Amino acid sequence: MEISTNGLAEILKNAKDINSFLQENEAYITNPTLQEYLTELLLLKGLKRQDVIKNAQLDSNYINQLFSGIKTKPGRNQTLSLAFGFGLNNEETARLLKIAKVGALYPKNKRDAVIIHSLEKGNSITQTNETLNSLEIETLTDYRK
């Protein structure tokens, strides 16, 4: 049985000692690399790498390097583009951002609020970029920053 992150956090909060917690919950505590997580997402979502490349609107060589582990530190925009490429929701995207070690989405930030809303509505990266552009906010494919 899978335990949610919130459920595991609650168990941790109530744990008498860390060693027992770690031992009893070892199966639920993971620390995957970005490469491992991207491969896991392909399986979970039933997608092919080409689907992600098309939906993320990223260069195929770049994505292939992420999947092979040659590149390990994508930028925040690229990671968010991957989230759209996989069709992730906000919670799944938060995990991807954390594993990629880029900043979390913050709803008090106007750009991030648009992205969060788009993720939750299942919008494509094109729809999201159109909304960002209409609000004169940097799009996900604008890599100047």
Secondary structure, 3 states (H helix, E strand, C coil): CCCCHHHHHHHHHHCCCHHHHHHHCHHHCCCCCHHHHHHHHHHHHCCCHHHHHHHHCCCHHHHHHHHHCCCCCCCHHHHHHHHHHHCCCHHHHHHHHHHHCCCCCCCCCHHHHHHHHHHHHCCCHHHHHHHHHHCCCCCCCCCCC
